[in-house]
């Protein structure tokens, strides 16, 4: 379960994306995220999806590793889809109790979920193809103009990079502790919510 969390992990390689200047990657990611939120039609979403797929292939990061970045958040994506199909007004397709499923809700839910998937994949692609040290240098360089107005560029860049760098370490330690607790009889997966929360207390 915890091993599926890939945020902050770096995959060494020699692809075009690995060799690209980290500052360029950060800026392009920012503009890409803005473009995703501006998408309104199926064509625009299709273009962004094709671009994301092309970047994933160019990165030469194993597809399985890229898709693993989605696994910890699948329930959020599913929840988002369900909320939209029931809350978006439009042509009613069917009714579940007092809730109605609309055609517009299905379309809107699909687009929002696709947006989330693209955001996660591109953000993961940045950390997969950029080492923590280079990412620190890139963030500091991009924030350096703010030094004139007192922005602590070096400290902010270091904080963000350390946070990303130690996510995998914290996950490994948490996974090790959970396995140790399971060997002593702890059960994190079954029982009521309260019982599972109590099992997490030692962790």
C-alpha positions as a printed Julia matrix, in Angstrom:
203×3 Matrix{Float64}:
   0.0    0.0     0.0
   2.63   2.58    1.07
   5.04   1.35   -1.59
   2.62   2.7    -4.21
   3.32   6.3    -3.13
   5.89   7.53   -5.65
   6.0   11.27   -4.91
   9.54  12.54   -4.47
  11.16   9.52   -6.11
  13.83  10.05   -8.77
  14.32   7.57  -11.64
  17.84   7.9   -13.09
  17.98   8.04  -16.86
  19.38   9.77  -19.93
  16.19  10.72  -21.76
  15.42  14.11  -23.31
  13.44  15.07  -20.24
  16.24  14.02  -17.9
  18.69  16.26  -19.8
  16.32  19.22  -20.05
  17.16  22.22  -17.86
  15.28  21.82  -14.53
  14.2   25.48  -14.59
  12.58  24.92  -17.97
  10.78  21.85  -16.68
   9.39  23.71  -13.66
   8.17  26.62  -15.81
   6.67  24.3   -18.43
   4.9   22.32  -15.7
   3.39  25.54  -14.34
   2.05  26.57  -17.76
   0.85  23.03  -18.42
  -1.17  23.05  -15.17
  -2.71  26.39  -16.15
  -3.65  25.01  -19.58
  -5.33  21.98  -18.02
  -7.6   24.24  -15.97
  -8.46  26.21  -19.12
  -9.6   23.1   -20.99
 -13.32  23.16  -21.72
 -13.91  20.8   -24.65
 -13.22  17.18  -25.49
 -10.73  18.24  -28.16
  -8.65  20.31  -25.73
  -8.61  17.47  -23.2
  -7.64  15.07  -25.97
  -4.69  17.27  -26.98
  -3.47  17.54  -23.38
  -3.82  13.78  -22.87
  -1.84  13.07  -26.04
   0.85  15.54  -24.94
   1.09  13.89  -21.52
   1.37  10.43  -23.09
   4.12  11.68  -25.43
   6.09  13.16  -22.51
   5.74   9.91  -20.56
   7.19   8.0   -23.52
  10.01  10.52  -23.96
  10.95  10.25  -20.28
  11.59   6.5   -20.61
  10.28   6.07  -17.06
   8.59   2.64  -16.81
   4.87   3.01  -17.46
   4.11   0.82  -14.47
   5.95   3.26  -12.2
   4.08   6.22  -13.68
   0.69   4.56  -13.19
   1.62   3.63   -9.61
   1.56   7.34   -8.79
  -2.21   7.26   -9.37
  -2.96   4.3    -7.14
  -2.91   6.07   -3.73
  -5.36   8.67   -5.05
  -7.79   6.47   -6.97
 -10.45   6.81   -4.28
 -10.29  10.62   -4.5
 -10.7   10.4    -8.27
 -13.63   8.0    -7.91
 -15.26  10.16   -5.24
 -14.91  13.23   -7.47
 -16.61  11.39  -10.34
 -19.51  10.21   -8.16
 -20.08  13.7    -6.73
 -20.28  15.22  -10.22
 -22.64  12.65  -11.74
 -25.12  13.24   -8.91
 -24.7   17.0    -8.41
 -24.53  18.35  -11.97
 -27.94  19.46  -13.28
 -29.04  18.34  -16.72
 -30.78  15.53  -18.6
 -31.73  12.82  -16.11
 -30.67   9.31  -17.12
 -31.7    7.4   -14.0
 -32.53   7.96  -10.37
 -30.96   6.38   -7.26
 -33.21   7.07   -4.25
 -33.53  10.87   -4.18
 -30.44  11.43   -6.36
 -30.48  11.64  -10.13
 -27.73  10.74  -12.57
 -27.42  13.19  -15.45
 -25.67  12.93  -18.8
 -23.98  16.27  -18.17
 -22.8   14.98  -14.79
 -21.13  11.96  -16.36
 -19.33  14.13  -18.92
 -18.31  16.73  -16.34
 -17.17  14.05  -13.88
 -15.08  12.37  -16.57
 -13.37  15.63  -17.53
 -12.62  16.59  -13.92
 -11.19  13.13  -13.18
  -9.09  13.27  -16.35
  -7.81  16.66  -15.2
  -6.76  15.2   -11.85
  -5.01  12.26  -13.54
  -3.07  14.57  -15.86
  -2.04  16.81  -12.96
  -0.75  13.85  -10.96
   1.11  12.29  -13.9
   2.87  15.51  -14.9
   3.82  16.41  -11.34
   5.21  12.9   -10.86
   7.08  13.15  -14.14
   8.93  16.22  -12.86
  10.3   14.43   -9.8
  10.96  11.21  -11.74
  13.2   13.03  -14.24
  14.83  15.64  -11.96
  17.21  14.85   -9.12
  16.5   16.59   -5.78
  19.72  18.63   -6.0
  18.91  19.96   -9.48
  15.35  20.66   -8.43
  16.65  22.72   -5.49
  18.91  24.75   -7.78
  16.06  25.3   -10.25
  13.62  26.47   -7.58
  16.22  28.8    -6.07
  17.03  30.28   -9.49
  13.35  30.88  -10.25
  12.72  32.45   -6.84
  15.91  34.55   -6.84
  14.25  37.71   -8.29
  12.16  37.78   -5.12
  15.3   38.37   -3.04
  14.99  42.06   -3.87
  11.8   42.23   -1.82
  13.03  39.97    0.98
  11.9   36.56   -0.3
  14.23  33.88    1.19
  14.69  32.05   -2.12
  17.39  29.65   -0.93
  15.54  28.67    2.23
  12.21  28.15    0.43
  13.8   26.04   -2.29
  15.66  23.97    0.29
  12.49  23.42    2.34
  10.47  22.22   -0.67
  13.22  19.91   -1.88
  13.88  18.41    1.57
  10.16  17.76    1.93
  10.12  15.92   -1.4
  13.41  14.16   -0.71
  12.31  12.67    2.59
   8.84  11.53    1.54
  10.22   8.17    0.25
  12.3    7.79    3.43
   9.32   8.45    5.69
   7.2    6.04    3.66
   9.83   3.3     3.98
  10.08   3.84    7.74
   6.29   3.84    8.14
   6.01   0.67    6.07
   8.7   -1.0     8.21
   6.91  -0.05   11.43
   3.56  -1.27   10.07
   5.07  -4.63    9.12
   6.59  -4.92   12.6
   3.19  -4.16   14.14
   1.47  -6.68   11.85
   3.94  -9.35   12.94
   2.73  -8.67   16.49
  -0.9   -9.13   15.48
  -1.96  -5.62   14.47
  -4.65  -5.47   11.75
  -4.8   -2.29    9.66
  -7.14  -3.49    6.92
 -10.2   -5.06    8.59
 -12.64  -4.16   11.32
 -14.47  -0.92   12.05
 -12.99   2.51   11.38
 -12.36   3.04   15.1
 -10.58  -0.31   15.37
  -8.33   0.49   12.42
  -7.58   3.96   13.82
  -6.58   2.37   17.12
  -4.25  -0.01   15.25
  -2.52   3.04   13.68
  -1.83   4.7    17.05
   1.52   2.87   17.6
   2.58   3.78   14.04
